[in-house]
Amino acid sequence: QQYLQERGYLYQYSHDAIFEKLEKGEEKFYVWFDPTADSLHMGNFIGFMTAVQLMLRGNKYYALVGWATGMVGDPGWKDAERTFLDEETLGNNVSAIKNQFDTILARLAETTGKKLDFEIVNNLDFYKGVWYLDFLREVWKYHTVNQMIAKDTVKKRIEDPDKSISYTEFSYMLLQGFDFYCLHRDEGVNLQMGGQDQWGNLVTWIELIRKKTEDETFVFTWPLITDATGKKFGKSEGNALFLDKNKTSPYTLYQYFMNAHDDDIERYLKLLTLLELDEISFIVSDHMKAPEKRLGQKKLAYEVVHIIHGKTDADSCEKITEFLFETK
């Protein structure tokens, strides 16, 4: 718990008992990503890195790619309904995201010399053979409409006549809860993690599992990472940095972090790299002695590109930057 807090990964949590379990290892947890694009982006990356920290301690990560929830669309903090994706597009997106997980985690396992235990699951599998009437009886009955419309993400869409919400989007949170229940029932997953804007939904799923099984499960959230303007990273915000080099080149990603504000260096190094805290403190201290040399930005940019794209691309970005911008 203290280590997660020191690195900035911990925003809210349901009960501190989960941290003792995680420290021992062999705990199972999950984070979900809806395949609304054929690549993860920096908005997802903090959740990915949080999961890596837990895997390094021997815990197993279930990376849930939400085909089913992707077909519906998350209403969270949006002013209008998302555009539905067809099944072929969703399938292509799922495959692309799986490849990103496999590639990056294999590289990190080699770099750290530790086994990173993970499994990619598709939540479409949870709904095969489930009738609509079954879903009403097994999930809907445990939630009141009063609870659901009280969620901030839904409430603002109901109160504003120009930002209505469809029944489809309204049902999204029920699918989320059923995902957690199925992973807990079938795989023994006891922890779900998400961004701070999902807190209200996450604690609701604990209650669903408790009512159906009397088991205790846990959730915690990480803080949303923002850019220099205060906007959170995400493709719908128009400032997306994708992890696919064909969408965002390694050089573009490198330059983004080369331009990070001095005040953000320490926070970004803790959240987005695997450098130890002592080394980060040394880097920040060295950087602040001569900020104009941008030592902190150079280390940050290199480490982020190294994790996402590998050493060859990181070295290349570093050499190009030195050639173009550094005076001889």
PyMOL commands that set and color helices and strands:
alter all, ss='L'
color gray80, all
select helices_A, chain A and resi 2-7+17-24+42-55+67-72+87-112+123-127+132-138+140-142+145-149+152-159+167-170+172-187+196-213+235-237+250-258+262-272+277-289+291-293+295-309+311-325
alter helices_A, ss='H'
color red, helices_A
select strands_A, chain A and resi 12-13+28-33+60-65+118-122+191-195+218-222
alter strands_A, ss='S'
color yellow, strands_A
deselect
rebuild
show_as cartoon
